[in-house]
Amino acid sequence: MQTQDGDGSSKLSLYRRLLKLRRSNAALVQGPIENVAAYGDVLTYERHFRRQSFFIALNIGAADADVQSHAGIVPLSTVPGRDGQRLAEGANRPAPAEALIASL
């Protein structure tokens, strides 16, 4: 665990970032799961609560996959360097084994 503690790309760092995002956004805790869809190996859904909305995509496949979503910003992804990127309205391509959360 010590080796992961200072590594921003470690699983420990990812879990800490995810917990921080979840704790600071009620929609990720209290919002109902809506608009569930499957695109091949990708599961997508949305969570909404009050003025917060999030799009979640989980690609369990070994290849990029096309998914449909609203425009947003990615506060957290399992792909290094994707945090902060824009998600386009319409078609998007989660990477293999990527999980991403986008604020809408």
Buried (B, 14 or more C-beta within 10 A) or exposed (E): EEEBEEEEEBEBBBEBBBEEBBEEBBBBEEBEEEEEEEBEBBBBBBBBBEEBBBBBBBBBBEEBBEBEBBEBEBBBBBBEEBBEBEBEEEEBBBBEBBBBBBBB
